[in-house]
Amino acid sequence: MKLLMPRLDISLSQIRDNARILSDLYGKQGISLMGVSKAVLGSPLVAEAMIQGGVKFIADSRLENIQTMKAAGISAQFVLLRTSLSQAESIVESVDISLNTEIETIKRLSYYAQVHHKHHRIILMVEMGDLREGILPSDMSQFIRNILQLSNITLVGIGCNLACYGGIKPDDHNMHQLSELANTIEQEFHLTLAIISGGNSANYEWCQSTQDTGRINNLRLGESILLGRESVGRTAIPGLHTKAFQMVAEVIESKRKPSFPIGQVCQDAFGNVPKFQDQGIFQRVIIALGRQDVLVSGLTSVKDLEILGASSDHIILNGENHGLQTGDEVTFNLDYGGLLSAMTSPFVKKHFVFRDSCVAV
């Protein structure tokens, strides 16, 4: 049976292997892992592969993804990475732990936790320089005094986010600051913080090079588990699979054409004025995949096919010396942005493979 295209071929066994290797690697330093599922749209099959590999928590920024995984029977501690005031009641009902930075949001969580006779656990995110979400360290004491007055809310940890918005690299300095802040909070308020979440896939290099991980005992990993790479320089982590996800698209045209358009150049479909270099006549190949399906810049051809450009529905390739004909398949590796967009697209079929069995979605 010929599989539908465009599609993502997803190796669940490779994802499981990556999770296992990383769980063992970080576990030797006393660091547990949250497997981040947002790039795969909260896929229950991928979440289960992470859990089989030893991941202790499943974390996602979308409440809807967590609800999907729970409805599919995934058994794990679920962590919400992005907490919204408007979703407070649903968060209390569906999530075990949420990451927070705003007192009004935590008050609303407290209210609904009382209504539903639950205790909701929270991790407070600290601003460590990346300038995305986080409470300034100087404001933390007063912030905690306020939340300790709230009922049905339990503070279980602190965390930080780095190498995301601001691209700030995790290092001994900022990781030591987070560890020291954890110590200060525990001493001042006579409590124990069970989770000190030091960051994400960008922490690999720091963990490998540091002499002391301090109080850091948790990381939130998406890219490392899914694509086998750290996210500072996007280098492959030794021993990990880097091709667990591959995009496959169909050739719908293959013709010899000029490399330079004929006529007056104006704006393209996306408002840009393209520039071309005249390289003569060569084989131009079109595949049934476009910007509505995937972040085109996140694709790398397995066979070194040059991507010449893309529209909403088509990608044009330089097919010279590749012998591609209509109906042939073309395969690409993806970076994190490419994976995120392809998994989100309803037009890309998802083909999950675990050893000899497969599931198409």
N, C-alpha and C positions, 0 to 999 in steps of 0.2 A: 504494500500500500504506500503510495507516494504521500509524504507529509505536506500539509499546507504551508504556504509561505506568504509573507515573511514570517520567520519564526525565530525564537530563541531556543537553542539546545542547552539544557541545564543539567549538569551532572551533579546529582545529589550526593553521590558517594565522594566526589572530590570536595564538596562543601563540608561534608562530615569529616573527612580526613583533615582538612584545614583547621576546623574547629578543634579536633582532637590534638593536633600538633601544637596549636597555640595555647590550648588549655593546659597542656603539659609544660610548655615553655614558661608561661607566666605563672603557673601553679607552683613551680620551684621557687619563685620569689614571693609566694604568699598572695598572689593577685588572682582574684576570680574574674570571670568575664561575663559581660552582658552582650549577647548577640543582637546586633542592631538589624532589624528586618525592614526598615523603611525603604531601602533601595529595591526591594523585591516585592513591594506592595503588600507586605504582611503575608507572604505566601506560607500557608500552613506546612507544606512539604519542605520548604527550605528551613523553617523554624524547627521542625522535627529533626532535620539533619544536623542542625546546630546543637540541639539538645543531646542527640546521640553522640556527638563529639565532645560533650562534657561542659557545654555552656550552662551556667547556673541561672541566668535571667534572660528573658527576651525583652528587648527594648525597642520602642517605636515612637515616632513623633506624631503619628496619626492615631487618634482614638479608634477610628473606623477599622484600621488594620488590626488592632488588638482585639476588637470585637469579632472580626472575621476569624482570627486564629482561635479564640476561645470557643466560638460556635463550632469550629471544626474539631474540637476536642483536644487541642494542644494543652498539655499540662505543664505549666511553668510559672515562675514568678514574673508577672508582667510589669514593666516599667514604662511610664509615659514620659518622653523626653521634652515635649512641648505642651505646657499646661495653659489652658484658656479659661478665663473666668466664666464664659458662657457655657462651657461644657462641664462645669463642676459636678453636677449631679451624676452625669453619666460616668465621669471619671471615678467617683466614689464607688459606683456600682460595678465597674468593669476592671479597674486597675488596682494593683497591689501597692505600687510605689509611684509617686510622681515627682518630677524635678520642678522646683519652684524658685521664684525670685520676688514675687509681689505679695505683700501682706493681705491685700484685699482678696486676692485669689485664694489664699490659704484660709481666710475667714469664711469664704463661701464653701470651700471644701469641708471645713469644720461643721458648718451648718448642716450640710447634706449628710455628713457622716453621722451626726446626731439623729437626723430624720430616719436614716436607714439602719440605725443601731450598729454602726460599724466603727472601727478605728482605721483611719487612713494614714499610711506612712509617707513621709516626705524626705527628699534630699534637697538641701539648699545649694544652689549654684553660686559660686564665688567668681567675681570678676578678677581675672588674673592677667589681663592685658590684651586679650584678643578682641575685646570690645563687641562681643555679641551679647549673650545674656549673662547676668551675674550681679550679685550684691557686692558692693565695695567692701573690702576687708574691714575698713574703719567703721562701717555701719553694721557689722555683723552682730555685735553684742546686743545692741538695742533691738535689732530685728528679732533675735532669738528670745529676748525678754517678752516681746509682744506675742510670739507664737506659743510660748509656754503657757500663756494665759488661756489658750484656746482648748476646748474639750475635743476629744475624739481625734486628735492629731498627734502623731508620734514622729519626732525628729530622729531619723535613723542614720543620717550621714550628710556629708558635704561633698561637692564635686566642682570641677571646672571644665571649661571647654577651651581648647587651644587649636591652632592651625586650621581654623575654619573661616570665619569672616576676615580676621586680621592677618591670618597666616603666621601667627606667633608660635614659635617652635617650643615644645616642651623641653625643659632643661633642668639641671640640678637646682638652679636658683628658684624658678617658679614652683617646682615640685616640693622643694624644701619649705617654701612659704606656705603652701597648702597644708603640709604636714604640721608645721608649727601652729597654724591657725586651728587645726583639729585639736592639738594639745591644749591650746588656750581655751577653746570652747569647753572642753571636758573639765578642765580645772575650774573655770569660772562658774559653770552651771551644774557641776557634780553629776554629769551624765556620761554615757558611753556612746560613741559614734561607731556603729558597726560597719559603715561603708564610707571609705574615702576614695572617691572615683576621680582618678587623676587625668582622665582624658580619653583618647580614642586611638585609632590606628596610627596616628602621628607619634605615639609614645614608644614605638618599637625601638628606635635608635637610642632613645634615652634609657630605656630598660636594659638594653644590651650593654651600654657603656658605663652606667652609673655604678658606683661602689655601694650605694645605700639608697634603697627605694623609700626609706622613711616610713610614713604611715600609709602610703598609697597601697591599697589592697583591692582595687577594682579598676577595670578599664571597659569602655563601651566600644566594641569592635564591629564594624560593618565591612569596610573595604578589605581589611586583612583577611577575614574569613571568606568573603565572597570572591575576591579577585587575587588573593595571595600576595598583596602588596602593602607596604607601609605608605602613609599619605603625606610625608614631608617631601620626599624626592620621587615618589612612585616607583621605588625599586622593589624588585621581587624579593620576598622573604625566603631564605634557603629552605628547601624541603616542601614548600607549599605549591599547590596547583594554581596556575595563573590563567587557566582557560576553562574554568568551570561553566562559563557562559559564553556562547558563541552565537552570533547573529547570522542567519542564512537567508538570502534573498534570491529571487529568480531573475534571470536575464530575459528581458522582454523585447530587446532590440539589439542587434549587433551589425553595424554597417561602417564602411569606410567613408569618412566625411572630412571636410576641411577642419582645421583646428581653430580657424579665425572666423567669427560670424560674418555673415554677408549683409551689409546695410549699415544704417546709422545706429550706434549704440546709445541706448537711453537707460532708464532705471529697469532693474529686473523686478520680479514679483514681490521682492521684499524691500524695495526702495533703495537698493544699492546700485551704483553704476559699475558694472564689472569691467575688469581689464583682462586682455587676452594677449598671448604671445603666439605669433604665427609659427607653427611647427610643421606646416605642410599637411598632407593627407595622412590620416591613420585610422585605425579601428576604434570606433567609439561605441562603447557598450552602455546600455541603459538597464538598470535593475528596478524592480517594483518595490522601491523603498524610498522614503523621502523624509523631509523635515517634520511632517506630521507623525511619523512613526518613531523617530530616533534623533538624538543629538548627533548630527553627521560628523562633527569634529571629534566625537568620541569613538569613532570607528577606525580600526586599522586592518587592512586586508591581510588575510593569512598568506596570500600568494603575491604580495607586493604590488597589487593593482593600485594605480594612482587614482585618487578621487579628484575629478576635474571640477565638479560642482554639483549642486543639488537644488531642486525645487520642492514644493510641498509633497509631491508624489513620486519623484524620480531622483535617482543618483546617477550621474554620468561618470563613467570610468574610462581610462585609457586602456583599451584592451589589446593594444599592439603586441603581437607575439604570444598571446595567451590562448588563442583558438576558441574563444567562448562563442557559443551559439544560443539561439533562442531556446529557453527551457532549461538551460544549465543552471546550477547552483553556484553562488558566490558566498564565501564565508568570511566573516570579520570577527576579530577580537574587539572587546569593548573596554573603555575606561569607566570610572565610576559614574560620570555624567551620562555616558551612553547607556549604561545598564539601567540607571534610574529612569531615563526617558523611555526606553524600550519596554521595561516592565510596566510602566504606567499606560502605555499606548494600548487601546482596545483592538488595534488593527494587527498587532504582532502576536502570533500564536506562541504559547509557551509549551515547550516539549520537555517534560521532566524525565530524566533517565536515572535509574538506580540499578547499577549492574545490568542484569538482563531484562529487567522490567521497565516499562515506560508509561507515562501518563501525559496526554495532550490536553491543554486547556485553551 
